[in-house]
Amino acid sequence: MTEQPQPRTRRRRDAETAHRPSLPFTKGHGTGNDFVLIADPEGNAHLEPEQVARLADRHQGIGADGVIRAVRSARLPEGETVLAEHPEAEWFMDYRNGDGSTAEMCGNGVRVFVHFLVESGLVELTPGQSLTIGTRAGARTVTRLERGYSIDMGTWTLLEPEQAEQNASDALVRLAGLPDPRPALSISMGNPHTVVPLTSLAELQTLDLHEAPLVEPVPPHGTNVEFVAAHEPLVAEGVGRVRMRVHERGVGETQSCGTGACAAAAAMRLWAGAEGSDSWLVEVPGGVLGVDFVAGGDGQEHVVLSGPAELVFEGELTA
């Protein structure tokens, strides 16, 4: 007769984990774009890609679109590069996609990252004050608002400016359920985006984004793909309004994408021409983001992203 395994008691479980190293974490989100956040000021927690993927797994892990490590910039080579030009950028956002790969930037992640620094007592920031942080896309300045945060995302650029200016598109995107390839525009916000205009809000609603869209030509490091549809009218009381869904590289469809919202607004503004606006509201499944185009102190046009950030629970990771 086979002896059946006995269930572990709580006391036994506690004894087994008593000597395991633990790592505190926080779960947060910005308009539904969710992250596991870890405070590692001295850069001692070296997370391998497979560890990140396990943490982000929604069935056998904590579940998240990405993992963010808060490290002092001086503790990372990428952070030292940022510090050379921005010595005030004490903190670096070490961001990983849900599959464990590194990413240059995440607009929603920046807001949640700074909120995490504030709530953890690592920085002091009251409404109206600004903080400069480091990312793999360079330094970013974040201002705390009465509700949420705004980020100077820097400049946006066309990945293929000559071709895009001629045709208002530089790529074709294929997606299961769409009968024909759709023209798209490639935009960089420090990370790559491909923006696809659709004919109606109804068409956007019925998209199947379970599989990754096929982009031709695909940028060297892959791309995030934003599908956008305009409200009617496109601009009301000086504010443009569009709705967006996104398939993020290394993640899949997410509830929101901050840099993607900026890219979507930039593309719609370009396509609208004189009928466009410098202020946009971008509706995503997880909420609404604000995108404004302003003159920067460097004489170039900058993109400012604004929206909420929330921390929802805390826990501890054990080996």
C-alpha positions as CSV (number, residue, x, y, z in Angstrom):
1,M,0.0,0.0,0.0
2,T,1.5,3.3,-1.1
3,E,1.9,5.8,1.7
4,Q,0.1,9.1,0.9
5,P,2.1,12.3,1.3
6,Q,1.0,14.3,4.4
7,P,0.0,18.0,4.0
8,R,2.5,20.4,5.4
9,T,1.5,22.2,8.5
10,R,1.9,26.0,8.8
11,R,4.6,25.4,11.5
12,R,6.5,23.1,9.1
13,R,6.2,25.6,6.2
14,D,7.4,28.4,8.5
15,A,10.4,26.3,9.5
16,E,11.3,25.6,5.9
17,T,11.3,29.2,4.9
18,A,12.8,30.7,8.1
19,H,16.3,30.7,6.7
20,R,15.6,31.5,3.1
21,P,16.6,35.0,2.0
22,S,13.7,37.2,1.2
23,L,13.3,40.3,-1.0
24,P,10.4,42.8,-0.4
25,F,8.4,43.8,-3.5
26,T,5.5,46.1,-4.3
27,K,2.8,45.7,-7.0
28,G,1.7,48.8,-8.8
29,H,0.0,50.0,-12.0
30,G,-0.5,53.0,-14.2
31,T,-3.9,52.9,-16.1
32,G,-3.7,49.1,-15.8
33,N,-0.2,48.7,-17.1
34,D,1.1,46.7,-14.0
35,F,4.6,46.2,-12.6
36,V,6.4,44.3,-9.8
37,L,8.7,46.9,-8.1
38,I,11.8,46.1,-6.1
39,A,13.9,48.5,-4.1
40,D,17.6,47.6,-4.6
41,P,19.5,50.9,-3.9
42,E,23.0,49.3,-3.9
43,G,22.4,47.0,-6.9
44,N,22.8,43.7,-5.0
45,A,19.7,41.9,-6.4
46,H,20.8,40.6,-9.8
47,L,17.6,39.3,-11.4
48,E,18.2,36.9,-14.4
49,P,15.8,37.0,-17.3
50,E,14.2,33.7,-16.3
51,Q,13.6,35.0,-12.8
52,V,11.9,38.1,-14.1
53,A,9.7,36.0,-16.4
54,R,8.7,33.9,-13.5
55,L,7.8,36.9,-11.4
56,A,5.7,38.4,-14.2
57,D,3.9,35.1,-15.0
58,R,0.2,35.6,-14.3
59,H,-0.5,31.9,-13.5
60,Q,2.6,30.8,-11.5
61,G,4.1,34.1,-10.4
62,I,3.0,37.5,-9.1
63,G,1.8,38.6,-12.5
64,A,2.8,41.8,-14.3
65,D,3.6,43.5,-17.6
66,G,7.1,44.2,-16.4
67,V,9.5,44.2,-13.5
68,I,11.1,47.5,-12.2
69,R,14.2,47.6,-10.0
70,A,15.0,50.9,-8.2
71,V,18.8,51.2,-8.2
72,R,21.0,54.2,-7.6
73,S,22.3,55.3,-10.9
74,A,25.9,55.1,-9.8
75,R,25.5,51.3,-9.3
76,L,24.8,50.6,-13.0
77,P,26.9,51.3,-16.1
78,E,23.8,52.7,-17.8
79,G,23.2,54.8,-14.8
80,E,26.7,56.2,-14.8
81,T,26.2,57.2,-18.4
82,V,23.1,59.2,-17.4
83,L,24.9,60.8,-14.4
84,A,27.6,62.1,-16.7
85,E,25.1,64.6,-18.2
86,H,22.5,64.7,-15.4
87,P,24.3,64.4,-12.0
88,E,20.9,65.0,-10.3
89,A,19.5,61.7,-11.6
90,E,20.3,59.7,-8.4
91,W,17.8,56.9,-9.2
92,F,17.7,54.6,-12.2
93,M,14.7,52.7,-13.4
94,D,16.0,49.2,-14.3
95,Y,13.0,48.1,-16.4
96,R,12.4,44.5,-17.8
97,N,9.6,43.3,-20.0
98,G,7.5,40.5,-18.8
99,D,9.6,38.0,-20.8
100,G,12.7,39.1,-19.0
101,S,14.2,41.2,-21.8
102,T,15.4,44.7,-21.1
103,A,13.6,47.7,-22.4
104,E,14.6,51.3,-23.0
105,M,11.7,53.0,-21.4
106,C,8.1,52.7,-20.2
107,G,6.0,55.9,-19.7
108,N,3.5,54.3,-17.3
109,G,6.4,52.6,-15.6
110,V,8.1,55.9,-14.9
111,R,5.1,57.3,-13.1
112,V,4.7,54.1,-11.0
113,F,8.5,54.0,-10.3
114,V,8.6,57.6,-9.0
115,H,5.4,57.0,-6.9
116,F,7.2,53.9,-5.5
117,L,10.2,56.0,-4.6
118,V,8.0,58.5,-2.8
119,E,5.9,56.0,-0.9
120,S,9.0,54.0,0.1
121,G,10.6,57.1,1.6
122,L,13.5,57.0,-0.8
123,V,12.8,60.5,-2.1
124,E,10.7,63.4,-1.0
125,L,8.4,65.0,-3.7
126,T,5.4,67.2,-3.0
127,P,2.9,68.3,-5.7
128,G,4.5,70.8,-8.0
129,Q,8.1,69.5,-7.4
130,S,10.1,67.6,-10.0
131,L,12.5,64.7,-10.0
132,T,15.0,63.6,-12.6
133,I,15.6,59.9,-13.0
134,G,17.7,57.7,-15.3
135,T,16.4,55.2,-17.8
136,R,18.0,53.3,-20.7
137,A,16.5,55.9,-23.0
138,G,18.2,58.7,-21.0
139,A,17.2,61.0,-18.2
140,R,13.5,61.8,-17.7
141,T,12.0,64.6,-15.5
142,V,8.9,63.7,-13.6
143,T,6.6,66.3,-11.9
144,R,4.2,65.3,-9.1
145,L,0.7,66.6,-9.7
146,E,-2.2,66.9,-7.2
147,R,-3.4,63.6,-8.8
148,G,-0.8,61.6,-10.6
149,Y,2.4,62.6,-12.3
150,S,3.5,64.2,-15.6
151,I,6.7,63.2,-17.4
152,D,8.8,65.2,-19.9
153,M,9.3,62.3,-22.4
154,G,11.8,64.3,-24.5
155,T,11.5,64.5,-28.2
156,W,9.7,62.1,-30.6
157,T,11.2,61.2,-34.0
158,L,10.1,59.4,-37.1
159,L,12.2,56.2,-37.6
160,E,12.0,56.6,-41.4
161,P,11.5,60.4,-41.8
162,E,12.0,60.6,-45.6
163,Q,9.6,57.8,-46.5
164,A,7.1,58.8,-43.8
165,E,6.9,62.4,-44.9
166,Q,6.1,61.3,-48.5
167,N,3.5,58.7,-47.7
168,A,2.5,59.3,-44.1
169,S,3.4,55.6,-43.5
170,D,6.6,53.5,-43.7
171,A,5.5,50.0,-42.8
172,L,2.7,47.5,-43.3
173,V,1.1,45.6,-40.4
174,R,-0.7,42.3,-40.7
175,L,-3.0,41.0,-38.0
176,A,-5.3,38.0,-37.8
177,G,-8.8,39.1,-38.5
178,L,-7.9,42.2,-40.5
179,P,-8.6,41.3,-44.2
180,D,-5.7,43.4,-45.6
181,P,-2.3,44.7,-44.5
182,R,-2.6,48.2,-43.0
183,P,-0.2,51.1,-43.5
184,A,1.5,52.2,-40.4
185,L,4.0,54.9,-39.1
186,S,7.1,54.1,-37.2
187,I,7.9,56.5,-34.3
188,S,10.6,56.5,-31.6
189,M,10.0,57.7,-28.1
190,G,13.4,56.4,-27.0
191,N,11.8,52.9,-27.8
192,P,10.3,51.8,-31.1
193,H,6.6,52.1,-31.9
194,T,4.5,51.3,-35.0
195,V,1.2,53.2,-35.1
196,V,-1.7,51.7,-37.2
197,P,-4.8,53.9,-37.9
198,L,-8.1,52.1,-38.1
199,T,-11.4,53.2,-39.7
200,S,-13.6,53.2,-36.7
201,L,-13.9,52.7,-32.9
202,A,-15.9,49.5,-33.7
203,E,-13.0,48.1,-35.7
204,L,-10.6,48.8,-32.9
205,Q,-12.9,47.1,-30.4
206,T,-13.1,43.8,-32.3
207,L,-9.4,43.4,-32.9
208,D,-7.9,40.1,-31.8
209,L,-4.5,40.8,-30.3
210,H,-3.8,37.4,-28.8
211,E,-1.1,36.9,-31.5
212,A,1.6,39.4,-32.3
213,P,1.0,41.6,-35.3
214,L,3.5,41.1,-38.2
215,V,5.3,44.3,-39.1
216,E,7.1,44.8,-42.4
217,P,9.8,46.0,-42.2
218,V,10.3,45.3,-38.5
219,P,12.8,47.6,-36.7
220,P,16.1,45.9,-35.6
221,H,15.0,45.5,-32.0
222,G,11.4,44.8,-32.6
223,T,8.5,47.2,-32.0
224,N,5.4,47.9,-30.0
225,V,2.3,48.1,-32.2
226,E,-0.4,50.7,-31.4
227,F,-3.8,50.4,-33.2
228,V,-5.7,53.8,-33.0
229,A,-9.1,55.1,-33.9
230,A,-10.3,58.7,-33.8
231,H,-13.3,60.1,-32.1
232,E,-15.8,62.2,-34.2
233,P,-15.0,65.0,-34.1
234,L,-11.2,64.4,-33.7
235,V,-10.7,67.7,-31.9
236,A,-13.2,69.3,-29.6
237,E,-12.5,72.4,-27.5
238,G,-8.9,72.3,-28.6
239,V,-8.2,68.8,-27.4
240,G,-7.8,65.8,-29.7
241,R,-9.2,62.5,-28.6
242,V,-8.3,59.0,-29.8
243,R,-8.7,55.4,-28.5
244,M,-5.8,53.0,-28.5
245,R,-5.0,49.3,-28.0
246,V,-1.4,48.1,-27.9
247,H,0.6,44.9,-28.4
248,E,3.9,45.4,-26.5
249,R,7.0,43.5,-27.6
250,G,8.0,40.9,-25.1
251,V,4.6,41.1,-23.3
252,G,1.5,40.9,-25.6
253,E,-1.6,43.1,-25.3
254,T,-1.5,45.3,-22.2
255,Q,-4.1,47.6,-20.6
256,S,-2.0,50.7,-21.4
257,C,1.4,51.9,-22.7
258,G,2.6,55.4,-21.9
259,T,5.2,55.7,-24.7
260,G,2.7,54.1,-27.0
261,A,0.1,56.8,-26.1
262,C,2.7,59.4,-26.9
263,A,3.5,57.8,-30.3
264,A,-0.2,57.4,-31.1
265,A,-0.9,61.1,-30.4
266,A,2.2,62.1,-32.4
267,A,1.0,60.1,-35.4
268,M,-2.6,61.3,-35.3
269,R,-1.4,64.9,-35.0
270,L,0.9,64.4,-38.0
271,W,-1.9,62.8,-40.0
272,A,-4.4,65.5,-39.0
273,G,-2.2,68.4,-40.1
274,A,-3.8,71.8,-39.6
275,E,-6.8,70.1,-38.0
276,G,-4.8,68.6,-35.2
277,S,-4.0,69.8,-31.8
278,D,-1.1,70.1,-29.3
279,S,-3.1,68.5,-26.5
280,W,-4.5,65.0,-26.6
281,L,-6.4,62.5,-24.5
282,V,-5.6,58.9,-25.3
283,E,-8.1,56.4,-24.1
284,V,-6.7,52.9,-23.3
285,P,-8.5,49.9,-21.8
286,G,-7.1,50.8,-18.4
287,G,-8.0,54.5,-18.4
288,V,-7.1,57.8,-19.9
289,L,-3.7,59.4,-20.5
290,G,-2.9,63.0,-21.3
291,V,-0.3,63.9,-24.0
292,D,0.9,67.4,-24.7
293,F,3.4,68.8,-27.2
294,V,5.4,71.7,-25.8
295,A,8.5,73.7,-26.5
296,G,11.4,72.4,-24.6
297,G,14.2,74.4,-23.0
298,D,16.6,72.9,-25.7
299,G,14.6,74.6,-28.5
300,Q,13.0,71.3,-29.6
301,E,9.5,70.1,-29.3
302,H,9.0,67.8,-26.2
303,V,6.2,65.4,-25.4
304,V,4.7,65.5,-21.9
305,L,2.8,62.4,-20.7
306,S,0.4,62.7,-17.7
307,G,-1.6,60.1,-15.8
308,P,-2.2,58.3,-12.5
309,A,0.0,55.9,-10.6
310,E,-1.2,53.4,-7.9
311,L,0.5,50.9,-5.5
312,V,-1.8,48.0,-4.7
313,F,-0.1,45.6,-2.4
314,E,3.2,44.5,-0.9
315,G,4.9,41.1,-0.2
316,E,8.1,39.2,0.0
317,L,9.9,37.0,-2.5
318,T,11.7,33.9,-1.1
319,A,14.3,31.9,-2.9
